[in-house]
Amino acid sequence: MRAVLCTEFAPLDRLQVVEQESPPCGPGMVRIAVTASGVNFVDGLIVQGLYQLKPKLPFIPGGEVAGTVAEVGEGVTSVAVGDRVFASAGLAGGFASEAVVPAAAAVPTPDALSDAQAATFVQSYVTARFALEHRAQAQAGQWLLVLGAGGGVGLGAVDVGSAMGLQVIAAASSADKRAAATAHGAVAVIDTTTEDAKVRARELAGGDGVDLVYDPVGGTAGEQALRALRDDGQFLVIGFASGDIPKLPANQVLLRNRRVTGVDWGGWAVHHRDENRAILDSLVADIAAGKLHPVEPAVMPLDRAADALRDQIERRVTGKVALVP
């Protein structure tokens, strides 16, 4: 099979595309003939050794795949050869023409999704639903400010939040990203290159501030957004795409009884597999019913994996990107 190989934690251009033996498909496992591999911000951190978890070298990067079942191991009855499926591969294994995953991880792809969509929605959408429903317990009608709203993570939050009945304000740095957020349900947008997100978000929400901030960006953007919260508002820490961890002023949390909530979906999912699968199943049902609309990603060949990851790291992507073996 063809695969992107990471042989050292190093700059992205050290990645190699190689031909190697396909992994065996043992009992309880499923072999997927991969037609699309999702590219995520975290993948770029992992190959550079900048993530808190490090796969054993050498490894194949990529955590999301979609394609067709090519082989099932002994005891597998949940899917059959020829079925369209998508799967989470964990920290590694996705940037390849084949992937072997536990049968429980292979989920039938609904007709409403292309393979490229199926390979790119899980991390963004499950994180958003976990954050907004389970961690924030958000209620319809509340105001939600989403930072980085035109990227994959932010756009997933816009879509999920809108479907929940939240009034979503999308903050993004380019016209294309703001247009994508509007198309996914944002009721208002903020141009972060020309507008003060704190001031504008307060104005849009009626003057008192927003109920929720969804922050996958961090840095000074996160620090400013905290001040956009109303009394008892909740700040959801999703990630730090800017490369800087925000220095949230504790006095701003104290003075208006604001709350700061961590959202580590990946760590939670490892210890709550049944609950995580229930979230995923509910998302698939909502997609099939037309309530959610994952973006159709741009596609790039496997040979350009380093370029795709670099675009993610440098925040040039509107929506999502998939690699096609």
Stockholm file with secondary structure:
# STOCKHOLM 1.0

chainA/1-325         MRAVLCTEFAPLDRLQVVEQESPPCGPGMVRIAVTASGVNFVDGLIVQGLYQLKPKLPFIPGGEVAGTVAEVGEGVTSVAVGDRVFASAGLAGGFASEAVVPAAAAVPTPDALSDAQAATFVQSYVTARFALEHRAQAQAGQWLLVLGAGGGVGLGAVDVGSAMGLQVIAAASSADKRAAATAHGAVAVIDTTTEDAKVRARELAGGDGVDLVYDPVGGTAGEQALRALRDDGQFLVIGFASGDIPKLPANQVLLRNRRVTGVDWGGWAVHHRDENRAILDSLVADIAAGKLHPVEPAVMPLDRAADALRDQIERRVTGKVALVP
#=GR chainA/1-325 SS CEEEEBCSSCCGGGCEEEECCCCCCCTTEEEEEEEEEEECHHHHHHHTTCSSSCCCSSBCBCSEEEEEEEEECTTCCSSCTTCEEEEECTTBCCSBSEEEEEGGGEEECCTTSCHHHHTTSHHHHHHHHIIIIIISCCCTTCEEEETTTTBHHHHHHHHHHHHTTCEEEEEESSHHHHHHHHHTTCSEEEETTTSCHHHHHHHHTTSSCEEEEEESSCHHHHHHHHTTEEEEEEEEECCCTTSCCCCCCHHHHHHTTCEEEECCHHHHHHHCHHHHHHHHHHHHHHHHTTSCCCCCCEEEEGGGHHHHHHHHHTTCCSBCEEEEC
#=GC SS_cons         CEEEEBCSSCCGGGCEEEECCCCCCCTTEEEEEEEEEEECHHHHHHHTTCSSSCCCSSBCBCSEEEEEEEEECTTCCSSCTTCEEEEECTTBCCSBSEEEEEGGGEEECCTTSCHHHHTTSHHHHHHHHIIIIIISCCCTTCEEEETTTTBHHHHHHHHHHHHTTCEEEEEESSHHHHHHHHHTTCSEEEETTTSCHHHHHHHHTTSSCEEEEEESSCHHHHHHHHTTEEEEEEEEECCCTTSCCCCCCHHHHHHTTCEEEECCHHHHHHHCHHHHHHHHHHHHHHHHTTSCCCCCCEEEEGGGHHHHHHHHHTTCCSBCEEEEC
//
